[in-house]
């Protein structure tokens, strides 16, 4: 089941016949390390028609009760029938709202990338409202020789993240919601539903599942990134390959219908 909220107001439910919960052609486009885009047309009579405010209202896409995507309205046009055609940008675009001041950062330890990213987020969070802030989540990208030197100079925070981390070190930025908290994760491997070929040693055939296990180790068992990345741990899990493939097919069918 898919639902869309404007702040706390339900404006779309794909299983409801209520006319106040209808949208015209809602379409969510997602891409790796990208804010993603939601386009939708809000007809008169929709529950959120008169309350959605550009750049202010939080737009949330829910899938089976979990947050799939969140963002805000970036652009709006009205058509001949007075319908509101909205283009929404995802949460990573919130980093366009802040500037990183001139500052030198130098780190020489295994936590170099995490420390730099934490400092960048602190600057961003200081200059935005609470609903535009991020908490640092999982970081498993490392710097060569555990050494990192970066200089910021009035670039937007999103430019800083892309130019000083992703373009130089690789990795992938993801926004994750848990217990009402918005986390920014910086992962070496992409999160996706497509299984890769099994390596010679049979490890990490399903990167999405493996990333979730790694997340549990971080957050539920108190292990540090150093504990996990140095190796030596044996983690036993179950993965029903047939069920995984069925779920991927179902997701693909549903995305195609949106």
LINMONOR-V470287 format. One line per field, one symbol per residue. ss: DSSP state (@ for helix, = for strand, . for the rest). phi: phi as a letter, one per 40 degrees, with the letter a starting at -180 (. if undefined). burial: # if it has 24 or more other ideal C-beta (glycine too) atoms within 12 Angstrom, else .. Layout:
ss: ???
phi: ???
burial: ???
This chain:
ss: .=====..=====.....@@@..======.......======...............======..=============.....=======@@@@@@@.==..======...@@@@@@@@@@@@@@@...@@@..=====....@@@======..==@@@@@@@@@@@@@..=======..=======...................@@@@@@@@@@@@@@....@@@@@...........@@@@@@@@@@@@@@@@@.
phi: .bbbbbfcccbaacbbccccbbbbfcabbbacfbcgbbbabbcdhcdbdcbcbdgbccbbbbbfgbccaaaaccbabbcdcgcccbbbbccdcccccbbccdabbbbaaccdcccccccccccdccbbcdcbcbbcbcbbcbcdffbbbbbbagcccccccccbbcccbggacbcbbafgbcbbbbbcbccacccccccdcgbfcbcccccccccccccbbgccccdcccggcbbbbbaccccccccccccccccccc
burial: .#####..#####.......###..###.#..###########..####..#....######....########.#.......###############.#....#....########.###.###......############....#.#.#..####.###.###..#.#######....##########.#............##########.##......#..##............................#
